[in-house]
Structure formats: C-alpha cells, structure tokens
Amino acid sequence: MKEEETIVLETFLEHVNKGRPVRADSPMQQYMTKMAFEAMKITFELNSSFHTPEEIRKLFFQLTGQPEEETFRMFPPFTTDCGKNIRVGKNVFINSGCRFQDQGGHYSGR
C-alpha cells in the first residue's frame, strides 16, 4: 500500500477481516484510529444519559453504519473499538455492559 493512498471503509474491513496486520504509522493505522475515535464519540453519547429504545437503536446503527433493524434491542452501557464491523440480524438483544472487539468482525443474529 502506498503511503499517499487514502483508506476507505471497505478497504479497511477487507484488510482486517483477512487477518492482516496493521502497521504503526501506516495510513491503515491512521484510519483505524479515526474510526476508534468516532466509535468512542457515539458510545459516549449512548452511555452518558437516558435514551428511549428508539434513540438507542438509532445511535447503535449510526455506530455500525448499517440500516436500522426494528427488532434490535440494547441495554447500555456498551463499548466497541470500531463499530463498523458489527452486523446484527433480527431479534438481537445486547445486554448491559457488553464490549465488542469488532475490528476483526462481529456477527449476531440471523
């Protein structure tokens, strides 16, 4: 990968889903850090005050970048290191205190 190459989400997910290393000071590491800070921002909002189930669902799917699944439920607090590599199916419930390490992918439900 060339140093000047701009990393996009699809490139990053393909890289980590294949188990490839992320080298320090590389564009891939810079992109990973950017995503981690975005995840921290959204999870801080999710965990810092009361939210209705609809608000929780909206924040969670903002975090994942996926379309909202109406049957999804969660009891915060919740944290993750990436967010963009989480996929949930129908009728998924995430209980209080869960932490996902999803840079390598996390898939729940059908």
Biopython code that builds the backbone (N, CA, C, O; Angstrom):
import numpy as np
from Bio.PDB.StructureBuilder import StructureBuilder

atoms = [
    (1, "MET", "N", (0.836, -1.174, 0.000)),
    (1, "MET", "CA", (0.000, 0.000, 0.000)),
    (1, "MET", "C", (0.882, 1.238, 0.000)),
    (1, "MET", "O", (1.831, 1.341, 0.777)),
    (2, "LYS", "N", (0.563, 2.159, -0.865)),
    (2, "LYS", "CA", (1.330, 3.390, -0.947)),
    (2, "LYS", "C", (0.970, 4.314, 0.194)),
    (2, "LYS", "O", (-0.187, 4.364, 0.611)),
    (3, "GLU", "N", (1.941, 5.043, 0.704)),
    (3, "GLU", "CA", (1.735, 5.950, 1.830)),
    (3, "GLU", "C", (0.663, 6.994, 1.539)),
    (3, "GLU", "O", (-0.087, 7.372, 2.439)),
    (4, "GLU", "N", (0.579, 7.469, 0.288)),
    (4, "GLU", "CA", (-0.377, 8.530, -0.007)),
    (4, "GLU", "C", (-1.788, 7.996, -0.258)),
    (4, "GLU", "O", (-2.719, 8.785, -0.422)),
    (5, "GLU", "N", (-1.960, 6.694, -0.289)),
    (5, "GLU", "CA", (-3.277, 6.110, -0.542)),
    (5, "GLU", "C", (-4.252, 6.465, 0.584)),
    (5, "GLU", "O", (-3.918, 6.372, 1.766)),
    (6, "THR", "N", (-5.440, 6.866, 0.202)),
    (6, "THR", "CA", (-6.494, 7.157, 1.166)),
    (6, "THR", "C", (-7.244, 5.864, 1.456)),
    (6, "THR", "O", (-7.646, 5.145, 0.541)),
    (7, "ILE", "N", (-7.425, 5.581, 2.739)),
    (7, "ILE", "CA", (-8.118, 4.373, 3.149)),
    (7, "ILE", "C", (-9.615, 4.659, 3.206)),
    (7, "ILE", "O", (-10.041, 5.680, 3.746)),
    (8, "VAL", "N", (-10.398, 3.759, 2.652)),
    (8, "VAL", "CA", (-11.848, 3.831, 2.757)),
    (8, "VAL", "C", (-12.316, 2.641, 3.585)),
    (8, "VAL", "O", (-11.582, 1.667, 3.753)),
    (9, "LEU", "N", (-13.528, 2.721, 4.097)),
    (9, "LEU", "CA", (-14.052, 1.701, 4.989)),
    (9, "LEU", "C", (-13.951, 0.301, 4.394)),
    (9, "LEU", "O", (-13.515, -0.627, 5.076)),
    (10, "GLU", "N", (-14.340, 0.137, 3.158)),
    (10, "GLU", "CA", (-14.317, -1.186, 2.538)),
    (10, "GLU", "C", (-12.902, -1.764, 2.489)),
    (10, "GLU", "O", (-12.705, -2.956, 2.721)),
    (11, "THR", "N", (-11.921, -0.915, 2.186)),
    (11, "THR", "CA", (-10.522, -1.348, 2.144)),
    (11, "THR", "C", (-10.064, -1.779, 3.531)),
    (11, "THR", "O", (-9.403, -2.806, 3.683)),
    (12, "PHE", "N", (-10.419, -0.988, 4.544)),
    (12, "PHE", "CA", (-10.031, -1.312, 5.913)),
    (12, "PHE", "C", (-10.658, -2.631, 6.353)),
    (12, "PHE", "O", (-9.957, -3.500, 6.872)),
    (13, "LEU", "N", (-11.962, -2.794, 6.155)),
    (13, "LEU", "CA", (-12.640, -4.008, 6.593)),
    (13, "LEU", "C", (-12.103, -5.242, 5.879)),
    (13, "LEU", "O", (-11.944, -6.294, 6.498)),
    (14, "GLU", "N", (-11.828, -5.126, 4.604)),
    (14, "GLU", "CA", (-11.240, -6.251, 3.869)),
    (14, "GLU", "C", (-9.886, -6.621, 4.466)),
    (14, "GLU", "O", (-9.576, -7.801, 4.630)),
    (15, "HIS", "N", (-9.090, -5.621, 4.789)),
    (15, "HIS", "CA", (-7.755, -5.825, 5.354)),
    (15, "HIS", "C", (-7.828, -6.572, 6.690)),
    (15, "HIS", "O", (-7.172, -7.598, 6.870)),
    (16, "VAL", "N", (-8.635, -6.049, 7.625)),
    (16, "VAL", "CA", (-8.684, -6.670, 8.955)),
    (16, "VAL", "C", (-9.438, -7.989, 8.951)),
    (16, "VAL", "O", (-9.110, -8.881, 9.734)),
    (17, "ASN", "N", (-10.444, -8.138, 8.087)),
    (17, "ASN", "CA", (-11.194, -9.393, 8.029)),
    (17, "ASN", "C", (-10.357, -10.537, 7.472)),
    (17, "ASN", "O", (-10.682, -11.705, 7.685)),
    (18, "LYS", "N", (-9.290, -10.212, 6.764)),
    (18, "LYS", "CA", (-8.362, -11.238, 6.280)),
    (18, "LYS", "C", (-7.251, -11.511, 7.289)),
    (18, "LYS", "O", (-6.357, -12.316, 7.029)),
    (19, "GLY", "N", (-7.306, -10.839, 8.446)),
    (19, "GLY", "CA", (-6.315, -11.063, 9.496)),
    (19, "GLY", "C", (-4.961, -10.441, 9.221)),
    (19, "GLY", "O", (-3.957, -10.836, 9.813)),
    (20, "ARG", "N", (-4.934, -9.479, 8.332)),
    (20, "ARG", "CA", (-3.664, -8.820, 8.007)),
    (20, "ARG", "C", (-3.267, -7.858, 9.131)),
    (20, "ARG", "O", (-4.135, -7.278, 9.783)),
    (21, "PRO", "N", (-1.979, -7.688, 9.356)),
    (21, "PRO", "CA", (-1.539, -6.775, 10.417)),
    (21, "PRO", "C", (-1.762, -5.312, 10.025)),
    (21, "PRO", "O", (-1.791, -4.959, 8.846)),
    (22, "VAL", "N", (-1.914, -4.491, 11.036)),
    (22, "VAL", "CA", (-1.990, -3.041, 10.845)),
    (22, "VAL", "C", (-0.706, -2.472, 11.423)),
    (22, "VAL", "O", (-0.488, -2.509, 12.634)),
    (23, "ARG", "N", (0.125, -1.955, 10.564)),
    (23, "ARG", "CA", (1.439, -1.447, 10.959)),
    (23, "ARG", "C", (1.342, -0.051, 11.570)),
    (23, "ARG", "O", (0.559, 0.783, 11.116)),
    (24, "ALA", "N", (2.138, 0.191, 12.595)),
    (24, "ALA", "CA", (2.186, 1.513, 13.225)),
    (24, "ALA", "C", (2.605, 2.560, 12.207)),
    (24, "ALA", "O", (3.437, 2.296, 11.339)),
    (25, "ASP", "N", (2.033, 3.732, 12.315)),
    (25, "ASP", "CA", (2.342, 4.870, 11.447)),
    (25, "ASP", "C", (1.989, 4.660, 9.982)),
    (25, "ASP", "O", (2.513, 5.361, 9.116)),
    (26, "SER", "N", (1.116, 3.715, 9.691)),
    (26, "SER", "CA", (0.674, 3.499, 8.317)),
    (26, "SER", "C", (-0.662, 4.207, 8.094)),
    (26, "SER", "O", (-1.349, 4.535, 9.061)),
    (27, "PRO", "N", (-1.039, 4.445, 6.846)),
    (27, "PRO", "CA", (-2.364, 5.012, 6.583)),
    (27, "PRO", "C", (-3.482, 4.127, 7.165)),
    (27, "PRO", "O", (-4.508, 4.637, 7.615)),
    (28, "MET", "N", (-3.278, 2.815, 7.151)),
    (28, "MET", "CA", (-4.268, 1.897, 7.708)),
    (28, "MET", "C", (-4.432, 2.134, 9.215)),
    (28, "MET", "O", (-5.553, 2.126, 9.723)),
    (29, "GLN", "N", (-3.333, 2.342, 9.920)),
    (29, "GLN", "CA", (-3.390, 2.602, 11.363)),
    (29, "GLN", "C", (-4.041, 3.951, 11.632)),
    (29, "GLN", "O", (-4.797, 4.087, 12.594)),
    (30, "GLN", "N", (-3.768, 4.931, 10.816)),
    (30, "GLN", "CA", (-4.381, 6.249, 10.978)),
    (30, "GLN", "C", (-5.898, 6.158, 10.781)),
    (30, "GLN", "O", (-6.662, 6.783, 11.517)),
    (31, "TYR", "N", (-6.322, 5.386, 9.800)),
    (31, "TYR", "CA", (-7.752, 5.199, 9.556)),
    (31, "TYR", "C", (-8.397, 4.445, 10.723)),
    (31, "TYR", "O", (-9.499, 4.791, 11.151)),
    (32, "MET", "N", (-7.717, 3.419, 11.237)),
    (32, "MET", "CA", (-8.220, 2.650, 12.371)),
    (32, "MET", "C", (-8.404, 3.560, 13.585)),
    (32, "MET", "O", (-9.401, 3.439, 14.297)),
    (33, "THR", "N", (-7.469, 4.457, 13.827)),
    (33, "THR", "CA", (-7.566, 5.399, 14.940)),
    (33, "THR", "C", (-8.740, 6.347, 14.750)),
    (33, "THR", "O", (-9.470, 6.631, 15.700)),
    (34, "LYS", "N", (-8.926, 6.834, 13.541)),
    (34, "LYS", "CA", (-10.050, 7.719, 13.236)),
    (34, "LYS", "C", (-11.377, 7.014, 13.533)),
    (34, "LYS", "O", (-12.274, 7.607, 14.132)),
    (35, "MET", "N", (-11.502, 5.770, 13.123)),
    (35, "MET", "CA", (-12.731, 5.019, 13.384)),
    (35, "MET", "C", (-12.925, 4.760, 14.871)),
    (35, "MET", "O", (-14.054, 4.812, 15.361)),
    (36, "ALA", "N", (-11.851, 4.483, 15.595)),
    (36, "ALA", "CA", (-11.947, 4.238, 17.031)),
    (36, "ALA", "C", (-12.455, 5.485, 17.750)),
    (36, "ALA", "O", (-13.274, 5.379, 18.663)),
    (37, "PHE", "N", (-11.977, 6.662, 17.351)),
    (37, "PHE", "CA", (-12.441, 7.894, 17.982)),
    (37, "PHE", "C", (-13.897, 8.178, 17.637)),
    (37, "PHE", "O", (-14.640, 8.686, 18.477)),
    (38, "GLU", "N", (-14.314, 7.862, 16.424)),
    (38, "GLU", "CA", (-15.725, 8.008, 16.059)),
    (38, "GLU", "C", (-16.586, 7.071, 16.920)),
    (38, "GLU", "O", (-17.648, 7.465, 17.402)),
    (39, "ALA", "N", (-16.121, 5.837, 17.105)),
    (39, "ALA", "CA", (-16.846, 4.887, 17.955)),
    (39, "ALA", "C", (-16.924, 5.383, 19.393)),
    (39, "ALA", "O", (-17.969, 5.260, 20.031)),
    (40, "MET", "N", (-15.828, 5.944, 19.912)),
    (40, "MET", "CA", (-15.843, 6.477, 21.281)),
    (40, "MET", "C", (-16.853, 7.615, 21.408)),
    (40, "MET", "O", (-17.558, 7.706, 22.413)),
    (41, "LYS", "N", (-16.927, 8.471, 20.413)),
    (41, "LYS", "CA", (-17.851, 9.599, 20.449)),
    (41, "LYS", "C", (-19.301, 9.111, 20.511)),
    (41, "LYS", "O", (-20.093, 9.593, 21.321)),
    (42, "ILE", "N", (-19.631, 8.165, 19.661)),
    (42, "ILE", "CA", (-21.006, 7.664, 19.612)),
    (42, "ILE", "C", (-21.339, 6.866, 20.867)),
    (42, "ILE", "O", (-22.429, 7.021, 21.419)),
    (43, "THR", "N", (-20.422, 6.015, 21.332)),
    (43, "THR", "CA", (-20.720, 5.225, 22.532)),
    (43, "THR", "C", (-20.779, 6.106, 23.775)),
    (43, "THR", "O", (-21.519, 5.798, 24.709)),
    (44, "PHE", "N", (-20.020, 7.188, 23.806)),
    (44, "PHE", "CA", (-20.136, 8.124, 24.925)),
    (44, "PHE", "C", (-21.541, 8.708, 24.953)),
    (44, "PHE", "O", (-22.160, 8.778, 26.015)),
    (45, "GLU", "N", (-22.044, 9.122, 23.817)),
    (45, "GLU", "CA", (-23.417, 9.643, 23.729)),
    (45, "GLU", "C", (-24.413, 8.565, 24.162)),
    (45, "GLU", "O", (-25.341, 8.849, 24.919)),
    (46, "LEU", "N", (-24.231, 7.365, 23.701)),
    (46, "LEU", "CA", (-25.125, 6.250, 24.037)),
    (46, "LEU", "C", (-25.141, 5.983, 25.537)),
    (46, "LEU", "O", (-26.196, 5.709, 26.108)),
    (47, "ASN", "N", (-23.980, 6.063, 26.175)),
    (47, "ASN", "CA", (-23.839, 5.659, 27.571)),
    (47, "ASN", "C", (-23.986, 6.790, 28.581)),
    (47, "ASN", "O", (-24.072, 6.518, 29.779)),
    (48, "SER", "N", (-24.019, 8.040, 28.148)),
    (48, "SER", "CA", (-23.915, 9.158, 29.086)),
    (48, "SER", "C", (-25.240, 9.653, 29.650)),
    (48, "SER", "O", (-25.250, 10.419, 30.614)),
    (49, "SER", "N", (-26.354, 9.231, 29.068)),
    (49, "SER", "CA", (-27.648, 9.676, 29.590)),
    (49, "SER", "C", (-28.729, 8.686, 29.171)),
    (49, "SER", "O", (-28.490, 7.770, 28.384)),
    (50, "PHE", "N", (-29.910, 8.894, 29.714)),
    (50, "PHE", "CA", (-31.031, 8.026, 29.375)),
    (50, "PHE", "C", (-31.451, 8.245, 27.933)),
    (50, "PHE", "O", (-31.494, 9.375, 27.446)),
    (51, "HIS", "N", (-31.764, 7.133, 27.249)),
    (51, "HIS", "CA", (-32.303, 7.187, 25.892)),
    (51, "HIS", "C", (-33.458, 6.204, 25.783)),
    (51, "HIS", "O", (-33.461, 5.154, 26.427)),
    (52, "THR", "N", (-34.423, 6.553, 24.971)),
    (52, "THR", "CA", (-35.523, 5.634, 24.685)),
    (52, "THR", "C", (-34.987, 4.469, 23.845)),
    (52, "THR", "O", (-33.905, 4.571, 23.266)),
    (53, "PRO", "N", (-35.735, 3.368, 23.778)),
    (53, "PRO", "CA", (-35.294, 2.267, 22.907)),
    (53, "PRO", "C", (-35.067, 2.709, 21.456)),
    (53, "PRO", "O", (-34.150, 2.222, 20.795)),
    (54, "GLU", "N", (-35.882, 3.609, 20.975)),
    (54, "GLU", "CA", (-35.726, 4.096, 19.592)),
    (54, "GLU", "C", (-34.436, 4.898, 19.431)),
    (54, "GLU", "O", (-33.737, 4.769, 18.426)),
    (55, "GLU", "N", (-34.123, 5.731, 20.437)),
    (55, "GLU", "CA", (-32.884, 6.511, 20.389)),
    (55, "GLU", "C", (-31.660, 5.603, 20.482)),
    (55, "GLU", "O", (-30.659, 5.830, 19.802)),
    (56, "ILE", "N", (-31.741, 4.579, 21.321)),
    (56, "ILE", "CA", (-30.634, 3.617, 21.444)),
    (56, "ILE", "C", (-30.405, 2.934, 20.105)),
    (56, "ILE", "O", (-29.268, 2.816, 19.646)),
    (57, "ARG", "N", (-31.488, 2.483, 19.480)),
    (57, "ARG", "CA", (-31.371, 1.809, 18.175)),
    (57, "ARG", "C", (-30.746, 2.751, 17.151)),
    (57, "ARG", "O", (-29.861, 2.345, 16.398)),
    (58, "LYS", "N", (-31.191, 3.990, 17.117)),
    (58, "LYS", "CA", (-30.655, 4.965, 16.150)),
    (58, "LYS", "C", (-29.148, 5.180, 16.368)),
    (58, "LYS", "O", (-28.381, 5.181, 15.405)),
    (59, "LEU", "N", (-28.723, 5.361, 17.624)),
    (59, "LEU", "CA", (-27.299, 5.554, 17.920)),
    (59, "LEU", "C", (-26.481, 4.316, 17.571)),
    (59, "LEU", "O", (-25.387, 4.427, 17.017)),
    (60, "PHE", "N", (-27.017, 3.125, 17.898)),
    (60, "PHE", "CA", (-26.284, 1.889, 17.603)),
    (60, "PHE", "C", (-26.065, 1.739, 16.101)),
    (60, "PHE", "O", (-24.967, 1.386, 15.670)),
    (61, "PHE", "N", (-27.077, 1.998, 15.315)),
    (61, "PHE", "CA", (-26.919, 1.825, 13.869)),
    (61, "PHE", "C", (-26.166, 2.982, 13.223)),
    (61, "PHE", "O", (-25.635, 2.833, 12.123)),
    (62, "GLN", "N", (-26.113, 4.121, 13.885)),
    (62, "GLN", "CA", (-25.185, 5.180, 13.451)),
    (62, "GLN", "C", (-23.757, 4.675, 13.651)),
    (62, "GLN", "O", (-22.891, 4.888, 12.803)),
    (63, "LEU", "N", (-23.521, 4.011, 14.769)),
    (63, "LEU", "CA", (-22.213, 3.443, 15.079)),
    (63, "LEU", "C", (-21.794, 2.402, 14.048)),
    (63, "LEU", "O", (-20.648, 2.405, 13.598)),
    (64, "THR", "N", (-22.704, 1.519, 13.672)),
    (64, "THR", "CA", (-22.353, 0.434, 12.753)),
    (64, "THR", "C", (-22.366, 0.860, 11.293)),
    (64, "THR", "O", (-21.722, 0.232, 10.453)),
    (65, "GLY", "N", (-23.102, 1.929, 10.992)),
    (65, "GLY", "CA", (-23.228, 2.341, 9.593)),
    (65, "GLY", "C", (-24.166, 1.456, 8.794)),
    (65, "GLY", "O", (-24.197, 1.533, 7.565)),
    (66, "GLN", "N", (-24.934, 0.613, 9.482)),
    (66, "GLN", "CA", (-25.866, -0.298, 8.835)),
    (66, "GLN", "C", (-27.290, 0.240, 8.922)),
    (66, "GLN", "O", (-27.574, 1.090, 9.766)),
    (67, "PRO", "N", (-28.192, -0.242, 8.064)),
    (67, "PRO", "CA", (-29.604, 0.159, 8.183)),
    (67, "PRO", "C", (-30.175, -0.322, 9.516)),
    (67, "PRO", "O", (-29.800, -1.381, 10.019)),
    (68, "GLU", "N", (-31.080, 0.466, 10.075)),
    (68, "GLU", "CA", (-31.687, 0.090, 11.352)),
    (68, "GLU", "C", (-32.506, -1.187, 11.213)),
    (68, "GLU", "O", (-33.230, -1.382, 10.237)),
    (69, "GLU", "N", (-32.372, -2.045, 12.209)),
    (69, "GLU", "CA", (-33.173, -3.262, 12.319)),
    (69, "GLU", "C", (-34.183, -3.000, 13.432)),
    (69, "GLU", "O", (-33.795, -2.840, 14.589)),
    (70, "GLU", "N", (-35.457, -2.954, 13.102)),
    (70, "GLU", "CA", (-36.511, -2.562, 14.044)),
    (70, "GLU", "C", (-36.638, -3.494, 15.247)),
    (70, "GLU", "O", (-37.148, -3.081, 16.288)),
    (71, "THR", "N", (-36.189, -4.738, 15.125)),
    (71, "THR", "CA", (-36.325, -5.691, 16.235)),
    (71, "THR", "C", (-35.130, -5.661, 17.184)),
    (71, "THR", "O", (-35.117, -6.385, 18.180)),
    (72, "PHE", "N", (-34.132, -4.837, 16.892)),
    (72, "PHE", "CA", (-32.929, -4.730, 17.727)),
    (72, "PHE", "C", (-33.256, -4.061, 19.053)),
    (72, "PHE", "O", (-34.014, -3.093, 19.108)),
    (73, "ARG", "N", (-32.658, -4.606, 20.142)),
    (73, "ARG", "CA", (-32.794, -4.001, 21.468)),
    (73, "ARG", "C", (-31.450, -4.038, 22.181)),
    (73, "ARG", "O", (-30.647, -4.947, 21.971)),
    (74, "MET", "N", (-31.214, -3.032, 23.031)),
    (74, "MET", "CA", (-29.973, -2.970, 23.802)),
    (74, "MET", "C", (-30.234, -2.279, 25.135)),
    (74, "MET", "O", (-31.034, -1.348, 25.227)),
    (75, "PHE", "N", (-29.533, -2.760, 26.172)),
    (75, "PHE", "CA", (-29.471, -2.070, 27.452)),
    (75, "PHE", "C", (-28.035, -1.582, 27.617)),
    (75, "PHE", "O", (-27.150, -2.392, 27.890)),
    (76, "PRO", "N", (-27.774, -0.273, 27.460)),
    (76, "PRO", "CA", (-26.419, 0.238, 27.677)),
    (76, "PRO", "C", (-26.002, 0.078, 29.138)),
    (76, "PRO", "O", (-26.866, -0.164, 29.981)),
    (77, "PRO", "N", (-24.728, 0.202, 29.471)),
    (77, "PRO", "CA", (-23.663, 0.722, 28.612)),
    (77, "PRO", "C", (-23.123, -0.333, 27.641)),
    (77, "PRO", "O", (-23.237, -1.540, 27.856)),
    (78, "PHE", "N", (-22.538, 0.180, 26.577)),
    (78, "PHE", "CA", (-21.970, -0.638, 25.516)),
    (78, "PHE", "C", (-20.747, 0.082, 24.977)),
    (78, "PHE", "O", (-20.764, 1.302, 24.818)),
    (79, "THR", "N", (-19.678, -0.668, 24.693)),
    (79, "THR", "CA", (-18.494, -0.079, 24.053)),
    (79, "THR", "C", (-17.983, -1.007, 22.965)),
    (79, "THR", "O", (-18.264, -2.205, 22.950)),
    (80, "THR", "N", (-17.228, -0.415, 22.063)),
    (80, "THR", "CA", (-16.611, -1.156, 20.973)),
    (80, "THR", "C", (-15.376, -0.402, 20.504)),
    (80, "THR", "O", (-15.247, 0.798, 20.746)),
    (81, "ASP", "N", (-14.478, -1.099, 19.841)),
    (81, "ASP", "CA", (-13.245, -0.471, 19.370)),
    (81, "ASP", "C", (-13.352, 0.062, 17.946)),
    (81, "ASP", "O", (-12.466, 0.783, 17.486)),
    (82, "CYS", "N", (-14.425, -0.283, 17.247)),
    (82, "CYS", "CA", (-14.537, 0.103, 15.846)),
    (82, "CYS", "C", (-15.976, 0.464, 15.488)),
    (82, "CYS", "O", (-16.258, 1.602, 15.112)),
    (83, "GLY", "N", (-16.864, -0.480, 15.603)),
    (83, "GLY", "CA", (-18.276, -0.261, 15.313)),
    (83, "GLY", "C", (-18.676, -0.617, 13.905)),
    (83, "GLY", "O", (-19.754, -1.172, 13.692)),
    (84, "LYS", "N", (-17.840, -0.312, 12.944)),
    (84, "LYS", "CA", (-18.200, -0.503, 11.544)),
    (84, "LYS", "C", (-18.099, -1.951, 11.061)),
    (84, "LYS", "O", (-18.440, -2.249, 9.917)),
    (85, "ASN", "N", (-17.637, -2.841, 11.918)),
    (85, "ASN", "CA", (-17.520, -4.251, 11.528)),
    (85, "ASN", "C", (-18.473, -5.103, 12.369)),
    (85, "ASN", "O", (-18.228, -6.292, 12.574)),
    (86, "ILE", "N", (-19.566, -4.489, 12.857)),
    (86, "ILE", "CA", (-20.617, -5.189, 13.590)),
    (86, "ILE", "C", (-21.808, -5.358, 12.657)),
    (86, "ILE", "O", (-22.239, -4.403, 12.011)),
    (87, "ARG", "N", (-22.333, -6.566, 12.588)),
    (87, "ARG", "CA", (-23.543, -6.859, 11.824)),
    (87, "ARG", "C", (-24.516, -7.564, 12.754)),
    (87, "ARG", "O", (-24.147, -8.526, 13.429)),
    (88, "VAL", "N", (-25.747, -7.097, 12.794)),
    (88, "VAL", "CA", (-26.771, -7.760, 13.601)),
    (88, "VAL", "C", (-27.962, -8.100, 12.717)),
    (88, "VAL", "O", (-28.303, -7.369, 11.787)),
    (89, "GLY", "N", (-28.583, -9.229, 13.034)),
    (89, "GLY", "CA", (-29.775, -9.657, 12.322)),
    (89, "GLY", "C", (-31.025, -9.307, 13.107)),
    (89, "GLY", "O", (-31.023, -8.395, 13.933)),
    (90, "LYS", "N", (-32.075, -10.032, 12.841)),
    (90, "LYS", "CA", (-33.350, -9.804, 13.509)),
    (90, "LYS", "C", (-33.324, -10.321, 14.944)),
    (90, "LYS", "O", (-32.655, -11.305, 15.260)),
    (91, "ASN", "N", (-34.070, -9.629, 15.799)),
    (91, "ASN", "CA", (-34.301, -10.046, 17.185)),
    (91, "ASN", "C", (-33.032, -10.167, 18.021)),
    (91, "ASN", "O", (-32.952, -11.034, 18.892)),
    (92, "VAL", "N", (-32.051, -9.325, 17.776)),
    (92, "VAL", "CA", (-30.822, -9.326, 18.566)),
    (92, "VAL", "C", (-31.013, -8.426, 19.780)),
    (92, "VAL", "O", (-31.540, -7.319, 19.670)),
    (93, "PHE", "N", (-30.577, -8.917, 20.942)),
    (93, "PHE", "CA", (-30.595, -8.156, 22.185)),
    (93, "PHE", "C", (-29.180, -8.142, 22.743)),
    (93, "PHE", "O", (-28.568, -9.197, 22.907)),
    (94, "ILE", "N", (-28.655, -6.960, 23.036)),
    (94, "ILE", "CA", (-27.343, -6.803, 23.655)),
    (94, "ILE", "C", (-27.576, -6.297, 25.068)),
    (94, "ILE", "O", (-28.144, -5.224, 25.267)),
    (95, "ASN", "N", (-27.133, -7.078, 26.048)),
    (95, "ASN", "CA", (-27.377, -6.741, 27.441)),
    (95, "ASN", "C", (-26.359, -5.733, 27.956)),
    (95, "ASN", "O", (-25.326, -5.489, 27.332)),
    (96, "SER", "N", (-26.670, -5.165, 29.088)),
    (96, "SER", "CA", (-25.867, -4.140, 29.740)),
    (96, "SER", "C", (-24.430, -4.600, 29.980)),
    (96, "SER", "O", (-24.187, -5.724, 30.422)),
    (97, "GLY", "N", (-23.485, -3.709, 29.680)),
    (97, "GLY", "CA", (-22.080, -3.960, 29.974)),
    (97, "GLY", "C", (-21.309, -4.689, 28.896)),
    (97, "GLY", "O", (-20.164, -5.077, 29.130)),
    (98, "CYS", "N", (-21.885, -4.889, 27.731)),
    (98, "CYS", "CA", (-21.162, -5.606, 26.663)),
    (98, "CYS", "C", (-20.087, -4.728, 26.035)),
    (98, "CYS", "O", (-20.240, -3.514, 25.909)),
    (99, "ARG", "N", (-18.996, -5.380, 25.646)),
    (99, "ARG", "CA", (-17.925, -4.736, 24.889)),
    (99, "ARG", "C", (-17.595, -5.628, 23.715)),
    (99, "ARG", "O", (-17.310, -6.813, 23.894)),
    (100, "PHE", "N", (-17.630, -5.073, 22.516)),
    (100, "PHE", "CA", (-17.283, -5.810, 21.308)),
    (100, "PHE", "C", (-15.916, -5.347, 20.822)),
    (100, "PHE", "O", (-15.655, -4.148, 20.722)),
    (101, "GLN", "N", (-15.064, -6.290, 20.526)),
    (101, "GLN", "CA", (-13.808, -6.038, 19.806)),
    (101, "GLN", "C", (-14.107, -6.452, 18.371)),
    (101, "GLN", "O", (-13.945, -7.619, 18.016)),
    (102, "ASP", "N", (-14.535, -5.520, 17.559)),
    (102, "ASP", "CA", (-15.075, -5.896, 16.251)),
    (102, "ASP", "C", (-14.187, -5.569, 15.065)),
    (102, "ASP", "O", (-14.634, -5.686, 13.924)),
    (103, "GLN", "N", (-12.960, -5.167, 15.290)),
    (103, "GLN", "CA", (-12.135, -4.859, 14.114)),
    (103, "GLN", "C", (-11.956, -6.086, 13.227)),
    (103, "GLN", "O", (-11.741, -5.955, 12.022)),
    (104, "GLY", "N", (-12.044, -7.258, 13.807)),
    (104, "GLY", "CA", (-11.999, -8.481, 13.018)),
    (104, "GLY", "C", (-13.365, -8.999, 12.643)),
    (104, "GLY", "O", (-13.471, -10.039, 11.994)),
    (105, "GLY", "N", (-14.429, -8.288, 13.042)),
    (105, "GLY", "CA", (-15.789, -8.655, 12.704)),
    (105, "GLY", "C", (-16.560, -9.206, 13.881)),
    (105, "GLY", "O", (-16.018, -9.945, 14.702)),
    (106, "HIS", "N", (-17.821, -8.845, 13.960)),
    (106, "HIS", "CA", (-18.723, -9.387, 14.981)),
    (106, "HIS", "C", (-20.095, -9.509, 14.334)),
    (106, "HIS", "O", (-20.670, -8.521, 13.877)),
    (107, "TYR", "N", (-20.611, -10.732, 14.300)),
    (107, "TYR", "CA", (-21.874, -11.015, 13.633)),
    (107, "TYR", "C", (-22.827, -11.674, 14.618)),
    (107, "TYR", "O", (-22.481, -12.681, 15.235)),
    (108, "SER", "N", (-24.035, -11.109, 14.772)),
    (108, "SER", "CA", (-25.025, -11.640, 15.703)),
    (108, "SER", "C", (-26.367, -11.759, 14.997)),
    (108, "SER", "O", (-26.731, -10.928, 14.165)),
    (109, "GLY", "N", (-27.087, -12.805, 15.348)),
    (109, "GLY", "CA", (-28.451, -12.973, 14.822)),
    (109, "GLY", "C", (-28.477, -13.702, 13.513)),
    (109, "GLY", "O", (-27.498, -14.306, 13.075)),
    (110, "ARG", "N", (-29.646, -13.624, 12.901)),
    (110, "ARG", "CA", (-29.864, -14.338, 11.629)),
    (110, "ARG", "C", (-29.744, -13.415, 10.446)),
    (110, "ARG", "O", (-29.898, -13.851, 9.305)),
]
sb = StructureBuilder()
sb.init_structure("model")
sb.init_model(0)
sb.init_chain("A")
sb.init_seg("    ")
for serial, (resi, resn, name, xyz) in enumerate(atoms, 1):
    if name == "N":
        sb.init_residue(resn, " ", resi, " ")
    sb.init_atom(name, np.array(xyz, "f"), 0.0, 1.0, " ", f" {name:<3s}", serial, name[0])
structure = sb.get_structure()
